Amino acid sequence: MPDPTPQPQRDVRPTLEAVAAHAGVSRATVSRVVNGGAGVRQPLVDQVRKAVDELGYIPNHAARTLVTRRNGAVAVIIDEPEFRIFSDPFFSRQIRGISRELNAHDAQLVLLLVEGRGDFDRVTRYLAGGHVDGVLAFSLHTDDELPAIIRRFRVPTVYGGRPERPPEGDGAGTPVPYVDCDNRGGAREAVRHLVSLGRRRVAHIAGPRDQTSALDRIDGYRDVLPDADPELTVDGDFTADGGARAMERLLEVRPDLDAVFVANDLMASGALRVLRERGLRVPEEVALVGFDDMASVAEATDPPLTTVRQDVEGMGRLMVRLLMERLDHGAGEWPASVVTPTELIRRASA
């Protein structure tokens, strides 16, 4: 007597052979199309893709990895605490550019944050596992451990921002490129603008000196004002509260200042808050210029912030393109590093 108990339905997924039969092509042709191989005429590519859609075929990731030797994933490593990543619009803009470009290359973004010593161990274990095809690393600091970790596992890498020392290579003897903006040139333009307004006591709120972007912007300030009083330069930390604290220190030691170039927009917003609390009119008494042109910050301040624009999202896209160029062409000469131009955006603060 037949068993009346309903039997569970088996999930029968279409196979490569089923797609090949449906498209009227060989299994090898389907495999090349699905795995991104070359040498298939466009009409056959269209036939295969149509069959894939009609049958609902889902490629086997493990099998695809064996064929292409690619995981389809890229690690984005940021050496900053979590609160900065999710509060500073610079990082969201750069990650957005990276994500959009990776999507265009059918690759997955894997975000790895580094807050302490234990996180370096975690990143080391993850890279050792061979889970990603390449690395995009940015916001590096002086004596950062990340470059050495990356070299150890010979993972193709592109840096966001100029490293402190020239890139030594990825462990296979090939140079590592970086993408950065013209920090020094942008700072020069900002300070020249303040000087052109007739300001004579131009201060600078600098970023952390363990990052090259901050050092380059200090150099740009000094290029224009080589004889500036050292008291006119105070260090900040790239946060709004850090900018406020730095502005308070400046007003304590140099209450006669009449302009400030600030190394990023978040610190400039904090500096502007302190100036208003002290009853100092901007720009009439103190002119203020920031750096980055983060619209969510620069256009929301009162008055709106004059600042140096860098294409943060575009730089993220460039990092991905350089990495994909290396991955697509294998070992050999890396593409050159890229330094993108900056532009002074004039608003009401200076």
N, C-alpha and C positions, 0 to 999 in steps of 0.2 A: 504494500500500500504506500503511495507517495507521501513524503513528509509534507504536511500542510504548513509547516513553519516557514514564513517568508525569509528568503535568503538575502543577505545584504548585497546591494548592487556594487559591483567592482568599478573603480574609477579607471576606465580604459581611455588612456590618452593617445592622441594620434602620434604615430611614429614617423621617422624620416621616410621610411618606405611608403607609408600611406600618403604623405605629402607628395613624394615623387610620382606615385601612381596617379594621384589627382591632377598633378600639373603636367603629366606626360613627359617627364624628364627622368634622368638617372638619379639614383640616390646621391652619387658624388656631386652632381650639380646642386642639389638641394643643400648638401652639407656646406659647399663653398659659399652659397648665397647667405645661409643662416649664420655662418661664422665669419662673414665679412671677407671672404677670400676674393681674389681677383681672377680675371680670365673668363668671366661669364658674360655673354652678350646681354644687352639691356632687355630685349624682348623676353629672354628666358628668365632674367631676374624678376621681371614683372609677373610672369606666369607663376613663379615660385611664391612670391610674396602674396599673390592673390589666393593661392592654395593654402598658404599658412593662415591667412585671415579666415578663409571659409571653414577650415577644419579646426581652427582654434589651437593650432600647434604651439606648444611652449618649449623653447629650446632647453635642453638639459645643461645647466650651468657647469656641472663638473665635466661633462664631455666636451663642452665648448672650451673650457680652460685647458684641457689636454691638447686640443687642436691648435688653439691660438697662443697658448702659453701666456694668457692674460687673464687677470681676475676681474677686469672691468670695474676696478675700484681704485680711488686715489685718496691717500691720507692727507688731510689738511691739519698741520700741527701748529698751534699758536702758543707761544711761551708767555702767557698772561693768565692771571687769576680769573676765575669764572665771572666775578662781578664786573670786571672791565669788559669782557667779551660781550656781555649782554646789556651794558649801559652805554658803551661808546659807539656811536653810529658809524665810525670809521670801520670797525670790524664787520658790522652787518653789511655795509656796502661792499667791502672786499669779498666777503663770503658769497654775497649775491652774484657778483661777477663770476667768481669761480664756479658756483653751482650752475649758472646758466650755460657757461661754456662746457662744463662737464656733461650736462644734459645733451648738448649738441653733439657730443662725441659718444653718447650712450654709455657714460661711465658714472659710477656712484661715488658720492662724496662721503668720506668717513672722517668725522671731526674728532681730533684728539687735543685735549687741553692739558697744559702743563702748569701746575700750581706749586709743586714742591718736589723734593728729592724722590719721593716714592713714585711720582708720576713719570719720571725718567725711566725707572725700572719697568713700569707698565708699558711705556712706549717701546722700550727695547724688546720686551717679550712679544709685542704685537708685530713689530717689523721683522723679528726673527721668524715668525710664523709664516711669512711670505703671503700675507693676506691682501696686499695692495701692489699695484704695478708701479707706483711712483709716489713721491711726496712733494707737497707744497708747504713750505715752512716760512712763517713770518713772525715779526715782532721779536727777533732775536736780541739777546743782551750780551754784554761783554763776558767773555769766558763761558759762553753758553755750551752746554754739553751736547746739544742736539746735532751739530754738524759731525762730531766724532761718532755719535751713535749711528747716524745715517750712513757715514762712510763705511762703518764696520760691516754693514749688510749690503753694500753696493746697490742701494736703491736709487734709481734715477730721481733727481731732485731739482727743483727750482726754488730759489729763495725770494721772498717778498721783502724788499729792502736791501740796501748794500750791506754785506757782512763787514764786520770790523776789520778782518784781514782778507786779502784776496782769496777767493774760493780755491781750495787745495785739490779738489777733485772728488768724485763720488766713490772712490775706493777701487775703481777700475782704470784709473789714470786719466779720466776725462774731466775737463773743467766743469764747474757747476755755475750756471748762469743765475742772474738775479734780475728782478724787475723793480725799478724804483722811480721816483720822480726827481726832478732837479731841485732838491731841497735847498741847496746853497744859493742857486740862482733865484729861486722864489723868495728867499729871505732877503737877498739884496734888493729885489724889486720892492718889497714891502717897506724896507727901511728908507730907500730912496724916495718913495712916495711921501713918507712922513717928513723927511728933510725938505722936500719940495714944498710942503705946506708951511715952511718956516719954523718948524719945531727944532729946538736946539738941545733939549735934554731928553733924548730918546732912550727909554729903558727897554730891557728885554727880559721877558719871563721865559726861561728855557725849559726844555723837556729833560727827562732823565739822561744823565751823561753816560749811561751804559748802553745807549742806543744811538746808532749812527745818524738817524734822521735828526735827532736833537743836536748832535755835534755839528752836522753840516749846516743847520740853521743858525747856530751860534757863529760859525765861520762866516756865513753870509752877512750877519749883523756886523761883525768886525771888519769885513771887507769895506763896508761903507763908513763905519765909524771906528777906525783903528785906535783912536785916542780916547775912546769913551771911558768915563770913570768906571772902574770895576764894580763900584757900589750900584751901578745902574743895571747890573745883570744878576738875577735871582733865579734859582732853580725851582721848577715845579715838577709835577708828576703826570701830566697829560690828563688830569681830571679837573672837573669844575671846582671842587673844593680845594684842590691843590693850587689852582690859579688864584682863588680868593686869598689863600694864605700867602702866596707869593706877592700879591698886590699889596696886602697889608704890610709886609716886610719892606717893600719898596717905599711906601708912603712914610714909614717910620724913618728910614735912612735918607731918602731924597724926596721930601715933600714938594720940592720945586719942579719935579719932572713935568713935562708937558706932552709926552707921547709914550706909547708902549707898543712894542711889537711882541706878540705872544705866539709861542711855538705851536699851538693848535687852538681850534675853535672852542673846545670845551673849557680849557683854561681861560680863554678870553671871556667867555660868558661869566665865569666866576670873578674875574678881575673887574668886569663891567659892573657886577652887582656891588662890589666893595666901593667902587668909585661913586656910584649913585648913593650908597649909604653914607658916604663922607660928604655928600653935597657937591661933588665935583661934576661939572657939566661936560658931557661927551657929545661932540668933539671940541666944543668951544674952549674948554680949559685943558682937557687931556684927550688927545686923539688916540684911537686904538685900532690895531690891525691884527687879525688872527691868521691861521693857516689851516687849510684843508678844504674849506667851503662845504661844510656839512649843512645842507639846506635846513634840516630840522633844528639846527642850532643857530646858524648865521642869520637866517631870515626871521627867527623868532625873538631875537634879542631886541632891546629898546635902548638906543636906536639899532637898526639892523647893522650887521657887522661887515665892515670892509675886511677882506681876507684873501689869501692866496689859494687859488683853486688847483687841486690835483685830481686827475681822473681816477678815483679809487676803484670804481667798478671796472673800468677799462683795464686797469693794471691787473686785477684779478683774472680777467679774461686772457690777458697776455701771458700770465704765468702758466695757465692751462695749455695755451697754444704751444709755448716753448716745450713743455713737458711732452705733449702729444707728438710733437715733431721728432723728439728723441725716441719715443716708444715706437713710432711708426717706422723709423729708419734704422733702429737697432744701434749697436755700438758704433762709434765713429765721432766725428767732430760735433760738439754741441753747438746750437745756435748761440749767437753772441748775447750778452746781457743787454737790457734795454733800459734807458733812462728817458722818461717821458717829460714833456715840457709842462711848465706851470703858467698860471695867468692870474694877475691881480684883478680881483672883482671889487669894484668900488661901490660901497653903500654909504650909509650916513654916519658911521662911527669915525671916519677919517677921510 
